Every structure is written in structure tokens, then in C-alpha cells.
Amino acid sequence: MTLTPAITQWLTDHIGTLSYTQKIAASTSTTLYYVRDADDTGYVLRLYDNDGWNALEPDLCQHEAMALQAVTQIDLPTPRLIAHEPDPSVAGVSLLLMSQLEGAVVLKSDNMDDYLQQAADTLAKIHHAPITDFAWHFKRYTPLEKLIIPTWTTQNAIWEQIITTVRQSAPSSPTIFIHRDYHMANYLWQDGKLSGVVDWINACLGPAGMDVGHMRVNLAELHGVDIADKFLDAYKRANPDFIYHPYWDMVAVCDVYLYDDNPPIVYQPWVEYGITVLTDALILQRAEAYVASLLNR
């Protein structure tokens, strides 16, 4: 979606004259823009233009605004809420303007152990946040009644066990504040240090294992099962009170792979961030290997 005159007017009403705007290419679920004002201060603008998502969650704009306000309680660089407009009639679409963090997405490192530990330490800091009063709570992306063995798999028996397990009662887990979409493209790096966490639109109260599981399935696709396992070890070091249960890993893979019946493919933003060696065949292979590994836990 382009910046219409109505959207541009809304921006100038809040930050004055615009000196620069650029669509963020790696955004997939909604449209994002980099914006700069006359003083060259950087912002990020989100346009809630995903009709399917808006139909499922019509309060997305308010959700993200409240999440950005909540995370100011965490000792961690996060975007600062500048302004938001939940009413789409004002500018044709709901809008949210936030500050731009310094840093860039880094998907691989020459020192993966340090990379994973910093990511785990940051996630543990989020999970220890004193945020207990938040209106949004964890829910599965794929309802239990829609869990079926995918047509693309060669491991029907394994998926049958995964689905059977996920349909059972969830293990007891403390309800805490979670990011809900914690993965490598949602935190930034600067000079070898993790410099901030972005994309809080899915934040909610829920189990820590859901964040760990979502991160692990992404790592497994991008780098392999061994790296996903190393992240789990790193998170256990960062949060010794965490009680791991593979149930949440299984919920994560069901959310990612059973939401529809399309086979796993290369996540396009990874290509845009410079990872060009992946193929759809390799992603499928790694996905199957990761799912199988969960039964050994």
C-alpha cells in the first residue's frame, strides 16, 4: 500500500514536514515504512492493511499500541509509541507511528554461540518483565479441530504423534508476558551486540515455551536442528527457572506448518536480508528433521 495524501497528512500532523519515506521490503504481514522528519529523526509507520488479519483481530492497532507502552517497563531498547489511529476512516487504514531503533537484522554470525546466547538472554529479560495486567492472552494460530497430517509430508506417523500430543491438555506453565513472534528478523544488532527488539504486534500473556518454540522452528529452518537445540540450551542458561516441555515446540510447529496445507518454503525476508543459499527443498528437509527431533525429547 502506498502513502496516500490522507496518510501523509496524518504523519505531518504528528511529526511535521517529512524529509524521507521508504517502504520496508522485508515486511510480510502488513506494510511498513521508514519515515524521517525535517530534523532527520527516524520513525517506522505501520499500515494495518492486511484484510484477512484485520478480520480475525480487528483491534490490531490498539493491541500494538498497548504492547509498546507495556514494554517500556523492560530494560531493553524497544520502539517508542509516537501516535496511533485505530479508526480506519481517518486515513483509509489504521495507522501506528513508532520510533526507529538503531541496528540491523543479522541472521547468522561467525560466533553462533554468542549470537544465540545474546538472543536467549534478551528473551529471558522479556520473560522476567513485571507485566501482568495486559488485555491480550495467548491463543493458538491453528485450532485443534483443524490439525491434520499435511499432504506434503513423508512422515505421516511422526505428524500423527505430534498432533495427538498437541490435542492433549497443555502442561502447567506460568503465565508471563511474551513476544509471541520472537525470531531472528525481529531483533536488531549493532557492533556485535543485540541492540533492540521490534514487532510487538503479537505480544500477549502466555507460556515462555511458546516464544522458545517459535524461535527454535525458525532457527531449524535457517540453520538446522543443531542450532535450534543450542538456542534451547542457551535459554535454559539465561532462565534457570524455565521448565522445558516439548509440547510447546510441537504447538509452534503446528502453528507454522499446519495453518494451511502449503509445504514449507524459503521465507522471503531471509533472502532480502542476504541469505541466498537456501532452497525450498532444503527448508522442507530441515522442517521434517526438526519435527522428528521433537519426539526424542
C-alpha positions as CSV (number, residue, x, y, z in Angstrom):
1,M,0.0,0.0,0.0
2,T,1.3,3.5,-0.9
3,L,1.3,6.6,1.3
4,T,-1.9,8.3,0.3
5,P,-2.4,12.1,0.8
6,A,-4.6,11.3,3.8
7,I,-1.8,9.1,5.4
8,T,0.8,11.7,4.6
9,Q,-1.4,14.4,6.2
10,W,-1.8,12.3,9.4
11,L,2.0,11.9,9.5
12,T,2.7,15.6,9.1
13,D,0.1,16.4,11.8
14,H,2.2,14.4,14.2
15,I,5.8,14.9,13.2
16,G,5.8,17.9,10.9
17,T,7.4,18.1,7.5
18,L,8.6,14.7,6.0
19,S,12.1,14.6,4.6
20,Y,12.1,10.9,3.6
21,T,9.8,7.8,3.3
22,Q,10.7,4.3,2.1
23,K,8.7,1.1,2.2
24,I,10.3,-1.6,4.2
25,A,10.7,-4.5,1.7
26,A,11.1,-7.3,4.3
27,S,7.7,-6.7,5.9
28,T,5.3,-9.5,5.0
29,S,2.2,-9.3,7.3
30,T,1.5,-5.6,7.0
31,T,3.0,-2.6,5.2
32,L,5.8,-0.8,7.0
33,Y,7.6,2.5,6.0
34,Y,10.7,4.2,7.2
35,V,9.9,7.8,7.8
36,R,12.1,10.8,8.6
37,D,11.1,14.3,9.7
38,A,12.7,17.6,8.9
39,D,15.3,17.1,11.7
40,D,16.2,13.7,10.3
41,T,14.7,11.8,13.2
42,G,13.7,8.3,12.2
43,Y,10.4,6.6,12.6
44,V,8.6,3.5,11.5
45,L,5.0,3.6,10.3
46,R,2.7,0.6,10.2
47,L,-0.3,0.4,7.9
48,Y,-2.7,-2.3,9.1
49,D,-3.7,-3.2,5.5
50,N,-3.9,-7.0,5.9
51,D,-7.6,-7.5,5.4
52,G,-7.5,-11.2,6.5
53,W,-5.6,-10.4,9.7
54,N,-7.9,-7.4,10.4
55,A,-10.9,-9.6,10.1
56,L,-9.5,-12.0,12.7
57,E,-8.2,-9.4,15.0
58,P,-9.9,-6.0,14.4
59,D,-8.1,-4.5,17.4
60,L,-4.6,-5.0,16.0
61,C,-3.7,-1.3,16.1
62,Q,-4.7,-0.9,19.7
63,H,-3.0,-4.1,20.6
64,E,0.3,-3.0,19.3
65,A,0.0,0.5,20.8
66,M,-0.7,-1.0,24.3
67,A,2.2,-3.5,23.8
68,L,4.6,-0.7,23.0
69,Q,3.5,1.1,26.1
70,A,3.9,-2.0,28.2
71,V,7.4,-2.8,27.1
72,T,8.7,0.5,28.3
73,Q,8.9,-1.4,31.7
74,I,11.6,-3.7,30.2
75,D,15.3,-2.7,30.4
76,L,15.6,-3.2,26.7
77,P,15.6,-0.9,23.6
78,T,12.1,-1.2,22.1
79,P,10.3,1.2,19.7
80,R,8.6,4.1,21.4
81,L,4.9,4.7,20.6
82,I,4.6,8.2,18.9
83,A,1.0,8.1,17.7
84,H,-1.7,5.7,16.6
85,E,-5.1,5.9,14.9
86,P,-7.2,2.7,15.2
87,D,-10.1,4.2,13.2
88,P,-9.5,3.4,9.5
89,S,-12.0,6.0,8.4
90,V,-9.5,8.8,9.3
91,A,-6.9,7.9,6.7
92,G,-8.3,4.9,4.9
93,V,-6.4,2.4,7.1
94,S,-5.5,2.1,10.8
95,L,-2.0,3.6,11.5
96,L,0.7,3.4,14.1
97,L,3.8,5.5,14.2
98,M,6.8,4.4,16.4
99,S,10.4,5.4,16.8
100,Q,13.1,3.7,14.7
101,L,15.7,1.7,16.6
102,E,19.3,1.7,15.7
103,G,20.7,-1.5,14.4
104,A,20.1,-4.1,11.6
105,V,18.8,-7.6,11.3
106,V,21.6,-10.2,11.4
107,L,20.6,-13.8,10.5
108,K,24.0,-15.5,11.0
109,S,27.2,-14.9,12.9
110,D,30.8,-16.1,12.8
111,N,30.2,-16.7,16.6
112,M,26.9,-18.5,16.7
113,D,27.3,-19.5,20.4
114,D,27.5,-15.8,21.3
115,Y,24.7,-14.9,18.9
116,L,22.4,-17.5,20.4
117,Q,23.2,-16.6,24.0
118,Q,22.6,-12.9,23.4
119,A,19.2,-13.7,21.8
120,A,18.4,-16.1,24.7
121,D,19.4,-13.5,27.4
122,T,17.2,-10.9,25.7
123,L,14.3,-13.3,25.6
124,A,14.7,-14.1,29.3
125,K,14.7,-10.4,30.1
126,I,11.4,-10.1,28.3
127,H,10.0,-13.0,30.2
128,H,11.0,-11.5,33.5
129,A,9.2,-8.3,32.8
130,P,6.8,-7.2,35.5
131,I,3.9,-7.0,33.1
132,T,0.9,-8.9,34.5
133,D,-2.0,-6.7,33.5
134,F,-2.3,-7.0,29.7
135,A,-5.6,-7.4,27.8
136,W,-4.3,-9.9,25.2
137,H,-3.7,-13.6,26.0
138,F,-2.0,-16.4,24.1
139,K,-4.0,-18.4,21.6
140,R,-3.1,-20.9,19.0
141,Y,-2.9,-19.9,15.4
142,T,-4.2,-23.3,14.3
143,P,-7.3,-24.5,16.1
144,L,-7.1,-28.1,17.4
145,E,-10.0,-29.2,15.2
146,K,-8.0,-28.1,12.1
147,L,-4.9,-30.1,12.9
148,I,-4.5,-32.7,10.2
149,I,-1.5,-34.5,8.7
150,P,-0.2,-32.3,5.9
151,T,-0.3,-33.7,2.4
152,W,3.4,-32.7,1.7
153,T,5.0,-34.8,4.5
154,T,6.8,-38.1,4.1
155,Q,6.5,-38.7,7.9
156,N,2.8,-39.3,8.5
157,A,3.4,-41.4,11.6
158,I,5.5,-38.6,13.2
159,W,2.9,-35.9,12.5
160,E,0.2,-38.2,13.9
161,Q,2.1,-38.3,17.2
162,I,2.7,-34.6,17.2
163,I,-1.0,-33.9,16.6
164,T,-2.1,-36.4,19.2
165,T,0.2,-34.8,21.8
166,V,-0.9,-31.2,21.0
167,R,-4.5,-32.2,21.4
168,Q,-3.8,-33.3,25.0
169,S,-4.0,-30.9,27.9
170,A,-1.3,-28.3,27.9
171,P,1.4,-28.8,30.6
172,S,1.2,-26.4,33.5
173,S,3.2,-23.2,32.8
174,P,3.4,-19.8,34.4
175,T,1.5,-17.1,32.5
176,I,4.0,-14.3,31.7
177,F,4.5,-11.5,29.1
178,I,5.7,-13.0,25.8
179,H,6.7,-11.5,22.5
180,R,4.8,-14.2,20.6
181,D,6.8,-13.7,17.4
182,Y,10.4,-13.9,18.6
183,H,12.7,-14.8,15.8
184,M,15.9,-13.6,14.1
185,A,14.2,-10.9,11.9
186,N,12.6,-9.2,14.9
187,Y,15.7,-8.2,16.8
188,L,18.5,-5.9,15.8
189,W,22.3,-5.8,16.1
190,Q,24.9,-3.1,16.3
191,D,28.6,-3.6,16.7
192,G,28.1,-7.3,17.6
193,K,25.6,-6.6,20.3
194,L,21.9,-7.2,20.2
195,S,20.6,-3.6,20.2
196,G,16.8,-3.9,20.3
197,V,13.6,-5.9,19.8
198,V,10.9,-4.9,17.3
199,D,7.5,-6.1,16.1
200,W,5.4,-6.3,19.3
201,I,2.1,-6.6,17.5
202,N,1.5,-10.2,18.7
203,A,2.7,-9.6,22.4
204,C,0.5,-11.3,25.0
205,L,0.4,-13.1,28.3
206,G,1.2,-16.7,27.8
207,P,3.8,-19.5,28.3
208,A,7.5,-18.9,27.9
209,G,7.8,-22.1,25.9
210,M,5.8,-20.6,23.1
211,D,8.5,-17.9,22.4
212,V,11.2,-20.5,22.7
213,G,9.4,-22.9,20.4
214,H,8.8,-20.2,17.8
215,M,12.4,-19.2,17.8
216,R,13.5,-22.8,17.5
217,V,11.4,-23.7,14.5
218,N,12.8,-20.6,12.7
219,L,16.4,-21.5,13.6
220,A,15.9,-25.1,12.5
221,E,14.8,-23.9,9.0
222,L,17.5,-21.3,8.7
223,H,20.5,-23.1,10.3
224,G,19.5,-26.7,11.1
225,V,18.3,-28.7,14.1
226,D,21.6,-28.5,16.0
227,I,21.4,-24.7,16.1
228,A,17.8,-24.8,17.3
229,D,18.9,-27.2,20.1
230,K,21.8,-24.8,21.0
231,F,19.3,-22.0,21.4
232,L,17.3,-24.1,23.9
233,D,20.4,-24.7,25.9
234,A,21.2,-21.0,25.8
235,Y,17.8,-20.1,27.0
236,K,18.0,-22.6,29.9
237,R,21.2,-20.9,31.0
238,A,19.6,-17.5,30.7
239,N,16.5,-18.5,32.6
240,P,17.3,-21.3,35.0
241,D,13.8,-21.4,36.4
242,F,12.4,-22.3,33.0
243,I,10.9,-25.8,32.8
244,Y,11.2,-27.1,29.2
245,H,8.4,-29.2,27.8
246,P,8.4,-30.3,24.1
247,Y,4.7,-29.7,24.0
248,W,5.2,-26.0,23.2
249,D,7.7,-26.8,20.5
250,M,5.0,-29.0,19.0
251,V,2.4,-26.3,19.2
252,A,4.9,-24.0,17.4
253,V,5.4,-26.4,14.6
254,C,1.7,-26.9,14.2
255,D,1.1,-23.1,14.1
256,V,3.8,-22.8,11.4
257,Y,3.2,-25.9,9.3
258,L,-0.4,-26.8,9.8
259,Y,-2.0,-23.3,9.4
260,D,-2.7,-24.3,5.8
261,D,-1.6,-27.2,3.7
262,N,1.2,-25.5,1.9
263,P,4.7,-27.1,2.1
264,P,7.5,-25.2,3.9
265,I,9.4,-22.8,1.6
266,V,12.2,-20.3,1.9
267,Y,11.0,-17.3,4.0
268,Q,11.4,-14.4,1.6
269,P,12.6,-11.8,4.1
270,W,15.6,-14.1,4.8
271,V,16.6,-13.6,1.1
272,E,16.1,-9.9,1.3
273,Y,18.4,-9.9,4.4
274,G,21.1,-11.6,2.3
275,I,20.6,-15.4,2.9
276,T,20.7,-16.7,-0.7
277,V,21.9,-20.3,-0.2
278,L,18.5,-21.8,0.9
279,T,16.2,-23.8,-1.3
280,D,12.6,-24.9,-0.8
281,A,13.9,-28.5,-0.8
282,L,16.4,-27.8,1.9
283,I,13.7,-26.0,4.0
284,L,11.4,-28.9,3.7
285,Q,14.2,-31.3,4.7
286,R,15.1,-29.3,7.7
287,A,11.5,-28.9,8.7
288,E,10.9,-32.7,8.6
289,A,14.1,-33.3,10.6
290,Y,13.2,-30.8,13.3
291,V,9.7,-32.2,13.7
292,A,11.1,-35.7,14.0
293,S,13.6,-34.5,16.6
294,L,10.8,-33.3,18.9
295,L,9.7,-36.9,19.5
296,N,13.1,-37.7,21.0
297,R,12.5,-35.1,23.7
